[in-house]
Amino acid sequence: MTFLFDLNRAHATTIRRFDASLGQVHGIGLNDLHLLQVLDQAPSRRLRRIDLAQQLGVTASGVTWMLRPLTQRGLISSQPSEDDGRVTFAVLTEAGRQLIADAVPTARRIAADLLGPESSKEELARVAVAIARLS
């Protein structure tokens, strides 16, 4: 349990610090960037909301909540399915693609600052394996 409590505290601290830094420059947080990147890597840069939720590890209602401000900013659009009227796709817009291109270098610098120079690739790989088992 200690590991999970430490992980939870580290997550909260990291998100708070990352969001403050990334938000100052680009007006988005780490969760927003993650969502935008998932869409950017999806076929046709679009996903059903339920698939997006699954890839992000959140609920369907959680992804709807996350999409709202990004849609209002014109970074994401909503597209109905041609095959099924009950399905809508979240689609990355050109403005969303541009924001990713601008924000990723900033995010990499923030991540490097947060992790510090003492974090080796090997150490991070070991931690990533442990974290991947939880997802």
VOZA-288335 format. One line per 8 residues: number of its first residue (from 1); their letters; for each residue z negated, y negated, x of N, C-alpha, C. Coordinates in steps of 0.2 Angstrom, whole numbers, plus 2048, in hexadecimal, padded with zeros to 3 digits. Atoms other than C-alpha are relative to their C-alpha. Layout:
<atoms>
NUM = a = Z,Y,X,Z,Y,X,Z,Y,X ~ ...
</atoms>
This chain:
<atoms>
1 = mtflfdln = 800,806,804,800,800,800,800,7FA,804 ~ 800,806,7FC,7FD,7F4,80E,807,7FE,802 ~ 7F9,802,7FF,80F,7F5,813,803,7FC,7FB ~ 7FC,803,805,815,7F1,802,7FD,7F9,7FE ~ 803,807,801,808,7E2,800,803,7FC,805 ~ 7FD,804,7FB,80E,7DC,811,807,7FE,7FE ~ 7F9,801,801,820,7DE,80C,801,7FB,7FA ~ 800,804,806,81D,7D5,7FB,7FE,7F8,803
9 = rahattir = 802,807,7FE,814,7C6,804,806,7FD,805 ~ 7FB,803,7FC,822,7C5,811,806,7FE,7FC ~ 7FB,802,805,82F,7C5,803,7FF,7F9,7FD ~ 801,806,804,827,7B7,7FA,800,7FA,805 ~ 800,805,7FB,824,7AD,80A,808,7FE,803 ~ 7F9,801,7FE,836,7B0,810,804,7FC,7FB ~ 7FC,804,806,83E,7AB,7FF,7FE,7F9,800 ~ 802,807,801,834,79B,7FE,803,7FC,806
17 = rfdaslgq = 7FE,804,7FA,838,796,810,808,800,800 ~ 7F8,7FF,800,84B,79C,80F,802,7FB,7FA ~ 7FD,804,805,84D,793,7FE,7FF,7F9,801 ~ 801,807,7FE,846,783,804,805,7FD,805 ~ 7FB,802,7FB,851,782,813,807,800,7FD ~ 7F9,7FF,802,861,789,80B,801,7FB,7FA ~ 7FF,805,806,85E,77E,7FB,801,7F9,802 ~ 7FF,807,7FE,85D,76E,805,807,7FF,802
25 = vhgiglnd = 7F9,801,7FE,86E,771,80C,805,801,7FB ~ 7FB,7FE,804,877,77A,7FF,7FE,800,7F8 ~ 802,800,807,86D,779,7EF,7FF,807,7FC ~ 801,7F9,803,86B,78C,7ED,7FB,803,804 ~ 805,7FC,7FC,85E,799,7F2,803,806,802 ~ 7FE,7F9,7FD,85F,7AA,7FA,803,804,7FA ~ 7FD,7FC,806,861,7B3,7E9,807,7FE,7FE ~ 7FA,802,802,86F,7A8,7E4,806,802,805
33 = lhllqvld = 7FB,7FE,7FB,878,7AB,7F5,801,807,7FF ~ 7FF,7F8,800,875,7BE,7F3,805,801,7FA ~ 7FC,7FF,806,87D,7BD,7E1,807,7FE,802 ~ 7F9,802,7FF,88C,7B3,7E7,803,804,805 ~ 7FD,7FC,7FB,88F,7BE,7F6,802,807,7FD ~ 7FF,7FA,804,88E,7CE,7EB,807,7FF,7FC ~ 7FA,801,804,89C,7C6,7E0,806,7FF,805 ~ 7FA,802,7FB,8A6,7C0,7EF,803,807,803
41 = qapsrrlr = 7FD,7FA,7FE,8A7,7D2,7F5,802,805,7FB ~ 7FD,7FB,806,8AB,7DA,7E4,807,800,7FF ~ 7F9,800,802,8BC,7DF,7DF,802,7FA,7FC ~ 7FE,805,804,8C5,7D0,7D8,7FB,7FA,800 ~ 805,805,800,8B5,7C6,7DC,7FD,800,7F9 ~ 803,800,807,8AE,7CB,7CB,7FC,807,7FF ~ 804,7FA,802,8A1,7D8,7C4,7FE,7FF,7F9 ~ 804,800,806,89A,7DD,7B4,7F9,7FE,801
49 = ridlaqql = 807,802,7FE,889,7D5,7B2,7FB,805,801 ~ 804,7FA,7FF,881,7E6,7B1,801,803,807 ~ 7FF,7FE,7F9,889,7EB,7C1,7FD,7FB,805 ~ 803,805,7FC,884,7DB,7C9,7F8,800,801 ~ 807,7FF,800,872,7DD,7C4,7FE,806,804 ~ 802,7FA,7FC,872,7EF,7CB,800,7FE,808 ~ 7FF,801,7F9,879,7E9,7DC,7FA,7FB,803 ~ 805,804,7FE,86C,7DB,7DC,7F9,803,800
57 = gvtasgvt = 807,7FD,801,85D,7E6,7D7,7FC,7FC,7FB ~ 804,803,805,859,7DC,7C8,802,802,7F9 ~ 7FE,7FE,807,85A,7DE,7B5,806,7FC,7FD ~ 7FA,804,803,869,7D9,7AA,7FE,7F9,7FE ~ 802,807,802,85F,7CB,7A3,7FE,7FC,806 ~ 801,804,7FA,85A,7C6,7B4,806,7FD,803 ~ 7F9,802,7FD,86C,7C5,7BA,803,7FA,7FB ~ 7FE,805,805,870,7BB,7AA,7FC,7F9,802
65 = wmlrpltq = 804,806,7FE,862,7AF,7AF,802,7FD,807 ~ 7FE,802,7F9,868,7AE,7C1,807,7FC,7FF ~ 7F9,803,801,87A,7AA,7BB,800,7F9,7FD ~ 800,806,804,876,79C,7B0,801,7F9,804 ~ 7FF,806,7FC,874,78E,7BD,806,800,804 ~ 7FA,7FF,7FC,882,795,7C8,806,7FE,7FC ~ 7FB,801,804,88D,794,7B9,801,7F9,7FE ~ 800,808,801,888,782,7B5,803,7FC,805
73 = rglissqp = 7FE,804,7FA,88C,77D,7C6,808,802,802 ~ 7F9,7FE,7FF,89E,785,7C5,801,805,806 ~ 800,7FB,7FB,89A,792,7D2,802,807,7FE ~ 7FE,7F9,803,89C,7A1,7C6,803,7FE,7F9 ~ 7FE,800,807,8A6,7A3,7B6,7FF,806,7FD ~ 801,7FA,804,8A5,7AF,7A8,807,802,7FD ~ 7FA,7FE,802,8B4,7B9,7A4,7FF,807,7FB ~ 801,7FA,804,8B5,7C5,795,805,806,802
81 = seddgrvt = 7FC,7FA,7FF,8BC,7D7,797,806,800,7FC ~ 7FB,7FF,804,8CD,7DA,791,800,806,7FC ~ 800,7F9,803,8C9,7EC,78D,7FA,801,7FB ~ 806,7FF,804,8B8,7EA,785,7FC,7F9,7FF ~ 803,806,802,8B2,7DB,77B,7F9,7FF,801 ~ 807,800,7FF,8A0,7DF,77F,7FE,7FE,807 ~ 801,801,7F8,8A2,7DD,792,802,7F9,802 ~ 7FD,806,7FC,8A3,7CD,79C,7FE,801,807
89 = favlteag = 801,7FF,7F9,8A5,7CB,7AE,7FE,7F9,803 ~ 802,805,7FC,89D,7BF,7BA,805,7FF,805 ~ 7FA,801,7FC,8AB,7B7,7C4,7FE,7FB,805 ~ 801,805,7FB,8A9,7AE,7D5,806,7FB,7FF ~ 7FA,805,800,8B3,79D,7D4,801,7FE,807 ~ 7FE,803,7F9,8BB,794,7E2,7FB,7FC,803 ~ 805,804,7FD,8AD,788,7E3,7FA,805,802 ~ 805,7FB,7FE,8A1,797,7E4,802,803,807
97 = rqliadav = 7FD,7FE,7FA,8AC,79E,7F2,7FF,7FB,806 ~ 801,806,7FB,8AB,78D,7FB,7F9,800,802 ~ 807,801,7FE,898,78C,7FA,7FE,806,804 ~ 802,7FA,7FC,896,79E,801,803,7FE,807 ~ 7FD,801,7F9,8A2,799,810,7FB,7FB,803 ~ 804,806,7FD,897,789,813,7F9,803,801 ~ 807,7FE,800,886,792,80F,7FE,805,805 ~ 802,7FA,7FC,887,7A2,819,7FE,7FE,807
105 = ptarriaa = 802,802,7F9,887,79A,82B,7F9,7FD,800 ~ 807,803,801,877,790,825,7FB,805,7FF ~ 805,7FB,801,86F,79F,81E,7FF,805,806 ~ 801,7FC,7FA,872,7A9,82E,7FB,7FC,805 ~ 804,803,7FC,86A,79B,838,7F8,800,7FD ~ 807,7FF,803,85B,79B,82C,7FD,807,801 ~ 803,7F9,7FF,859,7AE,82D,7FE,800,808 ~ 801,7FF,7F9,85A,7AD,840,7F9,7FC,802
113 = dllgpess = 806,804,7FF,84C,79F,840,7FA,804,7FD ~ 806,7FD,803,841,7A9,834,7FE,806,804 ~ 801,7FA,7FC,843,7B9,83E,7FE,7FF,807 ~ 802,802,7F9,841,7B1,84F,803,804,805 ~ 7FC,7FC,7FB,848,7B6,85F,7FD,806,802 ~ 803,7FA,7FE,83C,7C4,862,802,806,7FC ~ 7FE,7FB,804,844,7CE,854,806,803,803 ~ 7FA,7FD,7FE,850,7DB,85B,804,803,7FB
121 = keelarva = 7FC,7FD,805,85E,7E3,852,7FD,807,7FF ~ 803,7F9,801,856,7F4,855,7FA,800,7FB ~ 805,801,804,846,7EE,84D,802,7FE,7F9 ~ 7FD,802,807,84F,7E6,83E,803,806,7FD ~ 7FC,7FA,803,859,7F6,83C,7FA,805,7FD ~ 805,7FB,802,849,801,83B,7FC,7FD,7FA ~ 803,803,806,841,7F5,82E,805,800,7FA ~ 7FB,7FF,806,851,7F5,824,800,807,7FD
129 = vaiarls = 800,7F9,802,850,808,823,7FA,801,7FB ~ 806,7FF,804,83F,807,81C,801,7FC,7F9 ~ 7FF,804,806,843,7F9,810,806,804,7FB ~ 7FB,7FC,804,853,803,80A,7FD,806,7FC ~ 802,7FA,804,849,812,805,7FC,7FD,7FA ~ 803,803,806,840,806,7F8,805,7FE,7FB ~ 7FB,802,805,850,801,7F0,804,805,7FC
</atoms>
